[in-house]
Amino acid sequence: MSDKSHLLEPRYNQQILIAEKHLQTKAKGKGTKINKERIGYLVEIGAQCPICGIRFEGGNHNTEHIFPSGLGGENKNHNKIQMCVACNSARNQILQLLGHPPWYDRYPENFEHVKKVLIWCLITVEDGIHSGKQVPEIHDKFMQYRTGGQEFPNKPTKSFGPASTWVVGDNPNYLHNHSPNNRTQSGKAPTTSLTLSVFDWIFGYKSKAKTPPSKNLRKTTDERAKAESEPKVERAKAESEPKVERKLFTNLIRDLIGEDSIYLQELGKRIAVHQKENGMGDTTTKTFLKSYGFGSKTGLLKAIQMTLAGEVVYNRESQSPKIGLSTHPITKFVNTHSGLRLPREPQAFSDILVWLSTSMQDFENHIECREAIREANLLAKSPVPLLLGLYKVFNEDQEYLEASKIIVTIKPHQVCEKYLEYYSNNKISGMDPAPATSEIKEGLTKYMNAAISHLSAADEVA
C-alpha cells in the first residue's frame, strides 16, 4: 500500500501542531502509569493487549502513551492505554527511528519523519493496528520489530481502550475488539468490525474479508411483524427504553463522533459511510436506528440522548445541533437542569470566569452583563442561573455592582474556591425543598477542582 500519511495530516493537524511546539520549545515529556488498582483489575479479568491480543499476566504489560509524551502528549488518562510489554517495546523502537532523545536536537530537519511516526502511533490505537498500513514505512518496521514481519496470530477480543473510557468493573470496551470466534488461527475469515474507521473507506484501506452484517444488526421479518402487532402503549415503552444492541450502539456513536464536536448532520454522513462499509443497502439514519432496536419514532438525537445522556454535550444554538463527547460527569444539583445549573463542562465555567474578570466592570447592571454573554456566545444555555449563583456568593442580596467589585479584583481560581466554600456550607436558594449541602458537596468539589485545573493549564500556556 502506498503512503497515505499526507492525507491523514488534516485529521491530526492539532496533534502535529502540539508536537511541533513541543520540539520548538525544547520541552520535556513525562509519563506515569495507570494506577495499580485499575491495572490489577485488567490482570484479574484476563484483559488483552489491544494491539496483538496477548493476555495480561503478571508483569507482561505496560502503560503506553498513545500520543508519545516525548512529542508533547499529555500525561492524562485519555492518553494512556495498557499494552503488552512486547508491543510497548516495539512502539518505543519506532520512536527510536527519530534518533536518540532529545528529538528537538534534530528539529526541524526530522519533522516530516516525526509527523509520520506520530500519525502512526495515534491511528493504530484509534482505528486498530490494521490501519497502520496507511503509513507503510513505519508499520512495516513495527511488525518487523514485533513479529519478524509476520501477521499477529490472534486478534484482540477482550481489550480496553484509553484509561479515561473505563473504570474498575467495566467490561472490555476497546472499539476494535473482535468476536472471540474470529481468530485468524481458526481458519475462518474474520468478520468486519462494527467500528471500522470511516477513514479506512476514505483513504482506500479495506479488509479483504467481506462478510454480511451481523444477524443481530437487523430485525427479522417475524420480529418486525410482532412489533407492529404490539399494543401502542407497549411499543411506546419499548421506544423510550431501548435495550437491543445498546452497548454496540453507544460504542459506535462514541467512535464516530471522535474527539471534536461535530454537527448532527455530519454524524449522519459518518453513519451512512459506516452502513455502506458493512454491506447495508439502505444507508438512511432511520434504518440504522432500527437495526439497533430503536422505534420508528425515535430520531438520531433522541436515541443519543436516551443512551448517552451523561456523556454527550449538546449545543442547540444552530438549526443543526452540534454534539461532542463530555469529559466530565453529570452531577445532580451541580451541572444539571436544577440546582446550581452550572455549565455542563467545568472548562466552560472557567472560561466564563476569565471573561467576567476582565469585562464585568464594563457593565452597569446584570441585564447588560447577561446580554453581553449571550452576544459573545459564551454559553449554550441561559447565563442567568450562573450569574445569580455568583452574585449570591459575594453579596447575600445578589446585587450586581457589589458582587462585581469583588469578582474583578480576585483571580478566577479564587472565585472557584469561594464558590465551593459558600455552597458547601449554604443551601441552594430558590428550590423547594432545597437540597442538603451534603448532596452536592462531593460533586461540586470535583467540578471546581476541574475548573481550577483548566485555569492553571491556561495560565501555563499564557
Protein Blocks (a to p, Z undefined) as FASTA:
>chain_A
ZZfklmmmmmmmmmmmmmmmmmmnopacddddddfklmmmmmmnopacfklopacehjlb
ccddfbafknopacbfklgccddfklmmmmmmmmmmnopadfklmpcklmmmmmmmmmmm
mmmmmnojklmmmmmmlmmmmmmmmnoopacfbdcfbbccdfklpcehiacfbfkbccfk
lcfklopacdddfklcfklmmnopacfbdcdddfklpccfklmmmmmmpcfklmmmmmmm
cfbhklmmmmmmmmmnombdcdfklmmmmmmmmmmmnopablcfklmmmmnopafklcfk
lmmmmmmmmmcccdfkbmbdcddddfbdcdehilmcehjlpafblklmmmmmmmmmmmmm
mpcbfklmmmmmmmnopafbdfklmmmmmmmmmomnlpaklmmmmmmmpcfklmmmmmmm
mmmmbccehiacdddfklmmmmmmmmmmmmmmmmmmmmmmZZ
